[in-house]
Amino acid sequence: MAEEVSMIDINRINEVKEHSEPFVTLSEVAMEEILKVISAQDKEGLFLRLYVQSAVGGMSFGMALDTRKSDDDHSCSVDSVVVRIDRISFPYLTGANVDYLRSTEKTGFQINSPNTELIAAAGSGCTSCSGDAGCC
């Protein structure tokens, strides 16, 4: 029964493609770092793509700068950064926060998602993944 509700919610979520309100958040530090990288690339039409990918033991989150758009991408703007997520990754990343950590132990982007029930149902207990270190 719970799986049926999740699938209905996923179908409802996937109906809207262009979002007027951001469906993810970017910390101030993450925003600064993303804008630095976009500026250094000096390439037209770059946006931040967030996605889910297979990993040992389940799934992990990833991010990249991209220019390739798909008709089934979900799109929003967070301040001056355009964020796009493909339709399969969208339910897992809705409400996610992208942060940038700077410490002696770790430096890099980290994605945290509140959708632990969907992530667990997909076979992973992971709720936080980093671009430089994989999942958790």
C-alpha positions, 0 to 999 in steps of 0.5 A: 500500500505504501508503495502505491502512494509513493508511485502516485506522489511521484507521478504527481510530482513529475507533472510540472516541468517548469517551476516558479519556486525553487525545488532545491536550495543552495547554501551561500557558499555553494552558490559562490563556488558554483558561480566561480566555476560557471564564470571560469568556464566562460561558456554560454547556457551553463546550468547546474544539473543534479542527478541520481546515479547507481552506486555500490549498495544503492544510489548516490547523488551527483552534480555537474555543469551542463548545457544539454537540456531534455524535454522532461527535465524539471527546471527552476532558478535559485537566484542566478543559478538555473537548476535542472533535474531529469524526471527520474531523479526529481522525486529523490532530489526535490527539497534537496540542499546543495552545500559546499564544505571547507574543512581539513577533512573534506572540501567539496560539494555535498547534496542532502535530500529529505526524501529518505523514504524514497531513497530507502525504497530504492535500496540505499540508506544514504541521504547525503552524497558529495561530488568529490567522495561519492555517497555518504 
